[in-house]
Amino acid sequence: MNILLCSVGRRAKLVSYFKEELGKIGGKLVAIDCDSSAPALHLADIAETVPRITHPEYIQHIKQLCIKYKISALLSLIDPELSLLAEHKEEFEKDNIKLIISNKDVVNICYDKYFTYHFLKKHGFSAIPTYLHLDDILNEIKNNKLCFPLIMKPRKGSASKGVSKIHSIEELLAFWEHTGEFIIQPFIVGHEYGVDCYVDLLNYQATHIFCKRKIRMRAGETDKSLAVNDQNLFQLITKLVDSMGLIGPIDIDCFQTDMGYLISEINPRFGGGYLHAHEAGQNFIRNIINNLDGISNMTDIGNYSEGSVMIKFDDVMVLK
């Protein structure tokens, strides 16, 4: 069994986990990226440099690599590529290549923060209010339903790129005039949590959920986190993944406030904080291998010790 991991970038530890688990069954991890110096490429069993995902022949290039390396399944680690691959999911699966990606409609809802908010609201979930139109934002401010500071984010984006904190009407209007399609949210005061969830590819049930309180962030990823075991959060996430029809590894962000948990973002892929879950024994990669072998995973939600702290640090390699 060989697995292809797309757009690996700096996710070196995740690549190492895949390589280790596949090595136990005689499989290989093939990693690809458009940058030949992407650190994670150099820790895979096999590495390939590919065109950018915007290249018109990108999908065809990926298919050729799948044939070349007898790939059983592939995943992507970046949001824009999820949308692209989801468009071609049936094509790959006709060739017996499993795309471990939620269906196109689900992926597109998750990638669009405005769509995400309306999905959550429609299905009865508490979510961070999200505004797309300037007139609506100004009316909410006028009626004291929206107060500064505010958070401005790209409607479609990841890794906290383009996020700004807005402190006044003047700042809002200045930013709005010179930006693309952005959304506005209130600045939320409360602890931020990241949840790593695995939804079985065969029985479509959430089999593993790992919760952590974010202590420190860097470039949109969790840099330090504290493991927590919260039954209310487990129940919320189980209900959410059932409602959306998500599959595979899922990364969900939320805030704990006086009103309870507010869901912030849903990323239908491995999140940057998954490393904590893995080290705590929540092995989603083994779950994937089981599913590809036709074995459903047993439900094992919350089976980890509370209180462990994950810390990330830099490492170095020299390329020749």
N, C-alpha and C positions, 0 to 999 in steps of 0.2 A: 504493500500500500504506500503510494507516494502522494503527498499533499503539496499544493502550490499556494504560497502565501504572497499576496500582491502588495505593492507599495509599502515595503517593510521599513524604509527610512531608518530611524534611530531605535527601533523596537528590538534591540539586540537580545535582551533577556527572553522575550517571548519567542523569538526564533530558536534560542537555545532550548527552551522547554519543548517546543515541537520536535526539534531534532532528537532530544533525549527520548521522548515517548515513542516516536516512530522507530528509533533505533532498536527499541526493545522487541519490535515485531519484524525487523528486517526491512523497514520502510525508509524512505528518504524525504527530507524537507527541501523543496525547491523554493528559493526566495527570489523575488524580482523587484526591481525599482528602476526608475528612469535615470537615476544618478549612480554612476558606477562607484562612487565613494561613499554611498550610504552605508553606515557602519554595520547594520544588521545583515547586509548581504554577505559579509565576510565571516559569518558564523554559521551559515547554512551548509547543508551537504552539497548543494548545487546552487550556484548563483547565476543569474542572467540580468543583463541590462536591457531595458525595453524602451520603446518610445513613450512620450507622455500620454496620459489617458485621453487627451484631446486630439491625438493623431487619428486620422480617418481609418488607418489600418490596425489600430490598437487591438481590437477584439480578435481579428484574424491572427494577429501575432500571438496572442495568448492561446488561442486554439492550437496553433502549431506547436507551442511549447508543451501543451497538455498531451498532445500525441507523441512528441519526442520523448517525454519523460514518463509516459504511462501514468498520468495523473488520475487519481481516484476522486479528488475533491479539491476545491479551491476556495479561498477566503480573501477578502480585502480588509485593510486596516484603516482606510480613509473614506470619509463620507461621500465625496463626489463620485468615487469609483463604484460605490455600492449601487448608486442610481444607474450608472452605465451598465454594470453587470446584470442587474435585475432585469433590464430590458431584454437581455439575451439568455435568460435563465433556461428557457425551454430548449433553445438551440444546443446548449452545452449538455443538458440532461439527455437529449436524443443520442448523444455520443457517449452516454454512460459516465459523464463527468458531473459530479454533484456540486452545485454551487451552494455553499452554506451561507445563504442570504435569504432574508425574509422576502415575501412577494413584493413586486414592484410598487403597488399602491401603498403598502405599509412603509416601505423604504422612503417613498416620496413624502409621506406625512412626517416621518421622523426628521428628514433633512430640512424641512421647511418649518421654522419655529412658529410661524403664524398658524399653519395647518395643525401643528402639534397642539397648540393651545386650544383650538376649536374642537379637535377630536377629544381632548381630555374633558373639556367643558360639557360637550354633548353626552359623554358617557359617565358623567357624574363624578369625575375626579377633581380634586382640589389642585389648581395649577396657578402659576404666576400669571396675572393679567398681562396680556400682550396686545399691543396696538400697532397698527400698520399705517393709518392715515393721520396726517398732521391735524386736520380739523377735529378729529375725535380726541386726539391727545390734548389739544388746546382747550376743548370743551370740558374734558375731565379735570384739567388743572383749574379752570375757571370755577367749576362746581366743587372744588376741594376733594375730588375723588381720586386725584393723582397728585402726589406731592414730590418736590425735589428732596434729595437727589434722585435722578432717573438713570437707568442703564440703557444705552443704545447699542444694538448688536446688528450685524448683517442678518437679514432674514434667512439666508442660507450660508452657513459657515461653520467652522470648527476650530478647535485649539485656541479659543479666545481671541482670534485675530479680528481686529477692527472693533473691539469692544471699548466703549467710552463711557465715563461717568459724567452726567450732565447736571449742572448745579443751578441753572437759571433759564428763563425764557430766551434770553439773548444767546446763550450757548446752544440751546436746542435749535433755534432758527438758523444759526450759523452753521452748525453741523449738518442740519437737514438739507441746506441749500447745496452743499458740496459733497454729498454722499450718494450712493446708489440706493438700492432697495433695503431699507433698514427697518427694524422694529424697535419699539420702546417698551420697557418693562419698569415697574417700580423697583427701587433698590430694597432688597429683602434683608432684614436684620434677623439673623438666626444661624444656627450651625448648618453647614452644608454637608450633605451625605452623598456618597457614591455607592451604587449597588451593582454588583456583578451577578448576572443571572444566566443560567443555562436552560434553554427550552429544548427538550428532546426532539430530535429530527424524526422520530418514528411515532411517539405517542403524543407529541405536541404539548406536553406538560412541563411546567417549571420543575426541574428535578434538583437544582442547586441554586441557592441564593446566598450571597456573601455581602454583608453590609459593613461600611466603614465610614467613620467621621473624618472629613478632610481637615488636616491640621495645617498643611502648607501646599500651595499650588505654584507651578512654574510652567509658563508657556501653555496654559490650558490643561495641563496634566497634573495628577496628584503626585506630589513630591514626598509627602509624609502623611500617614493616615493611621487611625486607631480602629481596630476591629471592634464592632459592636454586635450584640445579638438582641434584636428587637422584634418581637412577635408581631407587633402592629405594622412594622415596615415589611416584614415577610408577607403578611396578608395583603397589604396594598400592592406590592409588586406582583404577587401571584394573580391578583384580580386584573392588573394592568396588562400583563402579557397575554392572559386569556382573552381579554377584550380586543386587543390589537391583532392577535394572530401572529405574534413574533415567533421566530425560530432561531436556534443556535445561540451563540454567545451574545449577550445584551448588556449594555452599559447605561445606567439610568442615574440622573442627578436629581436631587431634591433638597429642600430646606426644611428644617424643623423649626416651626414658629409657634406662637401662642395659639394659632388656629389649627395646629397639627402639621402634618407633612404637606408641603406644596411641591408638586412635580415640576421640575425645571426643563430637563432635556432627556430625550430618549435616543440612544445611539445603537442601532442594530448591528453591533460588531464588538470585538474585543476593545475594551477601554484601556487607557493608559495605566489605570490603577488595578488592573486584573492581577498584576504580579503579587499583590498582597493576598488575594484569594488563593492563588496557586500555592504560595508558600504556606498557607494555613490548611492545605489539604483539599481544597476545592478544585479538583483537577478537570477543567473543562476540556482539555486536549484529549485526555483519556475518554471522556464522554463522547467526543467526536469520533474517535477511533472505534469505540463500541458501536455507535450508530452506523458507521460505514460498514461494519461487520454484520449488521442486521440485528444488533442487540440493543434493546431499550434499556435505558439507565434507571436504576431504582431511585425513588425520591429520597433525598438526603439533605433537606433544607435546614440550615442553621447548625450543622454538625461541625462546629469549630470552636475554639476557645476565644472568649472575649478578652480584650485588653492588649493583644499584641500590637506592636507599632511597626509599620513598614517605613523605611527610609531609603530614598534613592541617592545615588552618588555617581560622580563621573568616573569614566575609565578611558583608557587611551589605547589605540593600536596604530602601528606604523605600516603603511602600505608600500609594497615594493613593485 
